[in-house]
Amino acid sequence: MLSLNALSWTSTPSAKALGINPRNSHLSRVHRIIRAFCSSPNSTSAGNLDSDDSQELSCRVNNFSGIKLEETVGLDSGKLRLDSWISSRISGVSRARVQSSIRSGLVSVNGRVISKVSHVVREGDMVNCTIEQLQPLRAEAEDIPLDIVYEDDHLLVVNKPAHMVVHPAPGNATGTLVNGILHHCRLSTVSFSNPEVLHDADDASDDEFCALSSDQDYNGGISSGLYEASVRPGIVHRLDKGTSGLLVVAKDENSHAHLAEQFKKHTIKRVYVSVTCGVPSPTCGRIEIPIGRDLNNRLRMIAAPGLNTRQKARYAASRYQVIEILACGGCALVEWRLETGRTHQIRAHAKYLGVPLLGDEVYGGTKSMALSLLQSRNPSSFRGLFVELVARIERPCLHALSLGFQHPNTGENVHFSQIPPADFTEILGQLRDIRAEKDTRPVKVRSYHLWCFDKMPVHMPR
């Protein structure tokens, strides 16, 4: 059985936020368990709980299954979506989990079952909610063609296509990279007992490494019965669904641990290339701006100085370099080198610079914005070409171009590079042609062999 690493997740909901119905003896017992842990902030153990209670606490606090909320919307709540309000009252539960509970008919407002997640609650509304049971998510092996750049007994380096999700999550249980790796490695299934963790991660994942910290058990977040000790390959880091490019997969536990440690220490060498809407100013630099969750949109991160603790902002640093100015400043080819691996780091930092990635609808690189920039900076004769070009963009123009690390078995420093796929290079070529028709002077492109896409080597051991 293949067992891919999952992030462990623990959160203790506040007793105030969890209004347990005392008429339900089973839930009342859960409430007693939670109160034992929440009653004293300095409590280090639940000494007055029996072993069964302690075990149930661990299970329920981790996944919130069966937790019941009965509460009246307060005076200061204003007009809020139902899913947002419930999420704010049960600390740590994901919005996706709450929405699923609403759609399953487990939430009522003023005694009426509500199935619409965007239903607006107002002061005085009585909300009753039961968080639905968390179902294990299983990934089956699928015969999916994979572009294997390099493979040995210890690891795989895969060139992930755009539009492919890395790991299974609710709504994406099939067709993922993991499904393809299961088939490639001739292994049958992998199970995740906490799919909402992966769902949240996949909703907001750029390249943050998937690894447990050193004080966590390797089985964290997954039922121990789902593990087979002899085979534990796993995803070490992630790429967005829309991002193409290189990704390393460990074939055994030792390789996973070594690679994860390199990601944690930021010694992995990663180079990305993107097409931006507009040209960054200055044309090269270092961004050291923290990144946190956008409280108005859980699928989006935000980069801004002075983010508060509610957004759980984390230190993030990126270096960028404009490689080529395209279409008279309407776009630019930009290289990115990551010093950290935060969720959506490049996309959030590009937006902070005022140059969102071309095709990144979530972060402002919309088709209308791109069209406006291109048309304002170029002759009207190109208008039809711009409309056609922008219409063909179906994802953020971001590609993981280069990946270097120390091989976990041999200790050799290895380096892999992969040219961007056709959709990226075709758009880049058209933008270059637009520049060429208006200005025949040679473009100053940084002298670096990776930008000679047609001559770039794929595997370069060092």
N, C-alpha and C positions, 0 to 999 in steps of 0.2 A: 504494500500500500504506500502510495506517495503521500507525504505529509509536508505541505508547505507551511512555512512559518507564519503565524498570525500575531498581530499585536495584542498583548494582554491589555485588559481594560478594567479598571476598578474605579468606582465612584460611589460615595456614600450620600444618598439623598437626605436632605434635612428632614427631621421629624415633622416640622411645621408644614413643609411642602407636601408631605405624604399623608393625606387624610384617610386613614384606613377605616372601613366600615366595621364596627364592632359586632354587627349581627352576623358577619361571616367569620366563623371560628377559625378557618384556615388562614385568612388574611389577617385576622386579629393576632394570631400567633406570629405572623411575619412582622406586624407592627411592634409587638413586644420585643422581638429580636432587634429591630432597628433602634428602638428606644434605648435598649441596653447599651448600644454602641454610641448613640448620639447624646445620651444624657450628660455625659461628662467629656469635655473636649480633651482632657488629659488621660482619658481611659486608654490603657494599652491592650486590654483584653476584655473579653466578655466572660468574666469568671463566674457569673451567675447563670450562664446558659449551659444546657447540656450539650453533648457532642453533636446530637442530631440538629439542634437549633443552630449551632455554630456552622455546621456544614450547609444548612439551608441559607443562612445569612450570606455565606460566600457565594452561593449560587444566585440568590435573588438580587443582591446588591450589584452583582456583575451584569445581570441581564434584564432586571426590572420586570420579569414575567409575572403577571397577576397583580402587580402593584395597583392599588385603587386610589384615585384622587376624588374627593368630594369637597368642593370649595366654592364659595361665592366670589365672583369677580369684584375686586376692591375698588375703592374710590379713585385711586390714582392710575388705574389701568388704561383709561381712555378707550379708544376703539382699536381692538387688536384682533388679528386672525386667531381662530380657535387653536390651530396647531401651534402658533407662536406662544400663546398664553399658557397652554399646557406645558410646553417645553420649558418655559420660564419657571413653572411651579414645581417641576420634578428635576432636580439638579442632576445633570449628566446624561439624561436620556436624549437620544438623537431625534432630530426633527423627522427623519424618515420613519423611525419607529412609531412616533406619535401619529403621523399621517396614516400609516398602515392600520393602526388601531382605530382611527376615525372611520376609515373606509370599511373596516370589518364590522361596523355597527356597535362598537364598544364604548361610544361616547354619546352622552345626551346633554342637552342644554334646556333647563327648566322642564325636565321630564320628557322632552321630545328627542328621539334619536337623530343625530346629525351625521351625515355621511360626507358633507362637503368640508374639506380641510380649510378652505378660505372663509368659512362662515365667521362673521364678525360678532365678537362677544362684547357686551357692555356692562357698565356698573350694575351690580345687583343680580346678574345672571348666575344661576346655580349650575355648575358644571360637574357632571359625574363621568369619570373616565377610568377604564381598566386597561392597562397595558397588555397587549396580546402576547400570547406564548411565542417565544423565539424558536423558530424551526431551524434545525441544522441544514446547512447548505452543502450539497454534494456536487463535486465536479467530476464528470465522466470523461474518460479519454475520448478524444475526437481526432479523426484523421484530417487535420488542418495543415496545409502546406506552411512550413516555416523556413525562413531565410536564415540558415545557420551560417554565421560568418566564421566561427571557430568552435571546435569541440574536442575535448579529451575526456579522460576518465573522471575528471574532477569538476569540470564546469562547461557551460555553453555560453557563447556570445551570440545573441540573436539580433537581427535587424528587424525591429518591430515595424510593421506597416501602420500608417495612419488609420484611424477608425477601429483599431483592435484594442479591446480592453485587456489589461494585463492579467487580472485575477478575477474569479467569479464574485458576483455581488448580486443582491436582489435586483432583478431586472436585467441582469447580464450573467445568467448562470451557464450559458453555453457560448461557444465561439471565441473564448478568451485564449490568451497565450498559454495559460496554465492547462487548459483542455488539450491544446496542441502538444505541449511538453509531455503530458501524461502519455499520449499515444506514442510520441517519439521515443520516450524512455521505456516503452512497453510496460507501463504500469496502469492499473485499472482505475482507481478512484482516489479522490482526496476529499475529506470532510472538514468543514469549518463549523464549529458549534456556535460561533458568534458572528453571523454574516453581516450584522449591521456595522460592525467595526470596519470590515472590508468595504462595505457600501459607502460609509463616510469617507474612508481613505481614497476610494476610487473617484468619488465625486470631487475630491480635492487632492489630487496627487500629481506632482510634477516629477520629482526625482528624489524625494525624501526616502532614505533607506528604510527597509522593512526589517528591523532587527530588534530583539529583546535586549534590554539593558543587562549588565552583568549580574545584577542581583535578582533577576527573574528566572524562573524555571523555564526550560525550553518548551515545556508543554503549556505555558501560560496562554489562556484564552481558548484552548482546545481540549476537549475531553480526552483524558489519558488513554481511554480505550480505543481512540481513533488512531493512535500512533503505532508505528512499527519501527522498533529501534534500529533495525539494520539499514533502512533506507530513508533518508531525510533530505532530499534535494529541496531547494526552495528559491523563491524570488528574493533577491537581495535588495533591489531598489525598483522604483516604478517610473513609468512615463505616462503622461496623460493619454487618454484615448485618442485625441487628435494629434499627438506628437509622434513623429516617426523617428527611427534611429536605433542606436545601439543600447543593449541592455544585457547585463550578465546574470546568469542563473547558476546557482551552486548545485552540484549533483550529490553532495554528501554533507554531513553535519560539520565536519572539520573545515571544509571549504567555505561553507556558509558563515561560520564563526569568523574566519580570517577575513573574508571580504567585508562582512558587516563591520568589523573593527576598523578597516580602512575607510569605510564610508563615515563611520562615527568620528574618526580623527581627521576627516577631510583630506586624506592623502590620495584619494582617487582623482585622476586627471580627467576632467570632462570638458569638452568643447561643444557648444551648440551654435547653430547658425539660424538666423531668422530674417524675415522681411518685415520691416516696421512701417507703419503709417506715418510718414514724415521722417525727419532726420534728427537724431538725438543731438542736443547741444549741451556741453561740448561734444565733439565727435568721438571722444574716448574718455574713459574715466572709471571711477569706482563708486558704487552705490552701497552705502552702509545704512540701510533703513530697515527697521524691524517690520515684520509681517505678521498679521493676525487675521482672525476670521472676521469677515464683513458681517456685522450683526443684522444687516438688512437682507442678506442673501447668503445662506449657508454654503452655496456652491462656489462662492467667490471669496478670495482673500483680499486684504488691503495692505498696502505699504504706506506708512505715514509715521513721521516722527511723533513721539509722545503718545502712542497708543495706550489705552488704559488696560487694566488687568482683566476686565470682562472679555476683551478680545484675545486674551492669552497670547500677546505678541511675543515673537521670538526673534532673536538677533539674526540678521540676514545680510550677506555681503556678496555682491556680484561685480565682476569687471566686464566692461564692454568696449568694443572697438568698431567703429564704422569702417567696413571694408570697401563699400562702393555706394555712392549716391546715385539713385535711380530716378528716371523720369523727372529730371529737373527739380529734385527735392520732394517729389510726391511720395517717394518711398526710399528705403535704404536697406542694404544688405549689412547685417550687424552680427559680429561674433560675440558670444558670451562665454565667460569662464566663471564657474561657480566656486565660491569659497565655502559656502554652506549649501545645504540641500533642503530648503524649506518648501512647503507646499506651494505650488504655483509661483515659485520665486521669480523666474524670468518674466512671466506674464505680469505679475504684480509690479515688479521693478520697472518694466517697460511702460506700464501705464503711469507710474509715478513720474517718469521722465517726460510724459506727454506724448509718447510715441507707441501706442499699443500695437501689438502684432497684427499684421494684415490677416484678416479673417477671424480674429478672436472676438466673437460677438459678446462674450461674457465680460471682457475687459475693455470694451469700447472700440475695438478695431472692426467696426461694422462695415458692411458693404457701402452704405451711404456715406460714411466718413471717408473711406478710401476713395470713392468716386469724386467726392467734393475736393479732396486734396489734389488728386491727379488732374482734374479738369481745371482747377484754379492756377496750376503751375505749368500748363502745357497748352499749345495751340488748339483751337477748337476743332481742327481737322482730325484730332485723335479721339474725339468724343465717342464715336461708335466703337472704337477699339477698346476704350476704357470700360464701357458698359459690358462688352462681351467678356473682357478679362475678369472683371469683378464678379460677374455672374457665375464664373466657374470655380470660385474659391469656396471650398466646402469645409475648411478647417483652419486653425491658426497655423500660419507659415512658420513652423518651428521644427527643427530637426536636430537630433542628438548625433553630431557629426563624428566625434572622436571620444574614445574611452581608453584610459590607461590605468593599470594597477599592477601590484605585485602578485604573481601567481601564487596561490595559497599552498601549492605542493612543491614547486621547484624553486620558489623565491625569485624567479626571473621577472624583470620588469617588462611587461608586455603592453603593446599599444595597438589598438584597432581603430580603423577609420572606415566610414561608409558614406558614399555620396548620397545626397538627398534624392528622394524618389521623383518620378516624372512630373507629378502635379506641381511640385516645388520648383524644379528646374525649368519647366515650361513657362511658368509665371515669371520667373527671374529672367529668362531669355526674352520674353516679350517686353518687360520693363527696360531691359538693356537696349532692345531695338528702338524703343521710343526715344531714348537718349541719343542713339546713333543717328536717327533721322533728323533730329534738330541740331545736334552739335557733333561734328565729326572729329573733334579733338580727342586724343586718347584719354581714357579715364585712368586716373591714378588709383590703382588697386594695390593693396598691401602685398608685398612680395612674400608669398607664403604658399607652399606647394598644395596645401589642402584646398585652396580655392581653384586650383586647376582640376575641376571635378572629373574631367575625362581621363586624367592621368594619375589620379590619386590611388596609392596602394591600399589594399584592404587590410592586410595584417602586417604589422611592422614590429617584430620583437626587438627589444633593446637590451 
